[in-house]
Amino acid sequence: MSDLRNLTEKLTATTDRLKRYLPVIFVVMLLAIYGLLTYRTQTLNNAEPTVDATTAQASSAKIPRIDPKVIAQLKSLQDNSVTVKSLFDQARNNPFNE
């Protein structure tokens, strides 16, 4: 029974000493978590895709198709209207002008 009392006295003395350092332990743990998250983010940010992944994405990418009827209609509008023709020419010469 005295061993149990002796053990509880030692535990209370140890916990009293640890309570004093609790804020420091908390800050160290917080900094460790922050450091690990920063390291992991940097690792994932600098990761290059594998050749298989780029090949799979390139093969699955859909090439946009324009309906031939729409192309024919735009050409007929361009040929029939002078203002539309000038808009097409202006857009070709300076595509970033609004």
Secondary structure, DSSP 4 states (H G I P E B T S, - for coil): -HHHHHHHHHHHHHHHHHHHTHHHHHHHHHHHHHHHHHHHHHHHHTPPPPHHHHHHHHHHPPPP---HHHHHHHHHHHHH-HHHHHHHHHHHH-TT--
